[in-house]
Structures are given as C-alpha cells and as structure tokens.
C-alpha cells in the first residue's frame, strides 16, 4: 500500500474569506503524531496554509502551522481539538486573531 495521500481542493472554496492564524504545535516525535495533528486540522475544517518543522528531537517535534479560520470561535474549536490529541504536548496561538 502507498504511504502517499491524494489531496485536491476547489478554487471556489478558497474564495471564502479566511482569517490567517499562526499556531505553534509541539507533539511527541513518532510516526503517527503528524498524521494525528493534520487529521484534526482537516476534521475541524482549518485551512492549512503551511506547516514548518522548526525542531525535531527524539522526544518532541516543534512546528509552526499557518491556517485560515472563519472566526475566533472556529479557532477556539481547533485549539480545543488539538489539545485533546494524546500526542500533542502543547499548542498555542502565536499570531492572527486576538
């Protein structure tokens, strides 16, 4: 089986106005951790704009994730869902909606 995931998107979906937000997410280093975080972002309908791995150690991986959200409530739902992930050590909002 392939480890690659087929991804597609609609140009019309991008035309809706999104508020740009930056998050710092630290997760336990492991093969399922990134998959879990990206799945949560997809499930909560966060528009992933970029994901940058800043530092990866044996125990933890620190990332910056830029996403688009509908409003402050949408951001709070995303943060709650990420914090509920067993492999997420911490997540915090670093820019965007105040």
ABEGO torsion letter per residue (X at the ends): XBABBBBBBBAAAAABBBBBBBBBBBBBBEAAAAAAAAAAAAAAGBBBABBBBABBBAABBBBBBBBBBABAAAAAAAAAAAAABAABABBBBABEBX
